[in-house]
Amino acid sequence: MPTVNLDLQLKFLNELETALADALGRYSGESDEKLAELTYMQKEVQRAKRVISERLETEEKPRRQYRETDYQEVAYS
């Protein structure tokens, strides 16, 4: 399974969010349809950033490995 660089993805999403904010400011006089599309894209980027941040938090926590004998002691005690 390929390794995904979550930090790189988060960096890309931050840059994309900045670009969308700039576009919203630049095209503020455009049609409501275009502004709605840019706003939707911005919300999706924020959602993706939230998902990536959650994954980063769960992957950074060390996972304890239990030996099979530890489980046997608990089961038979």
PyMOL commands that set and color helices and strands:
alter all, ss='L'
color gray80, all
select helices_A, chain A and resi 6-26+32-60+68-76
alter helices_A, ss='H'
color red, helices_A
deselect
rebuild
show_as cartoon
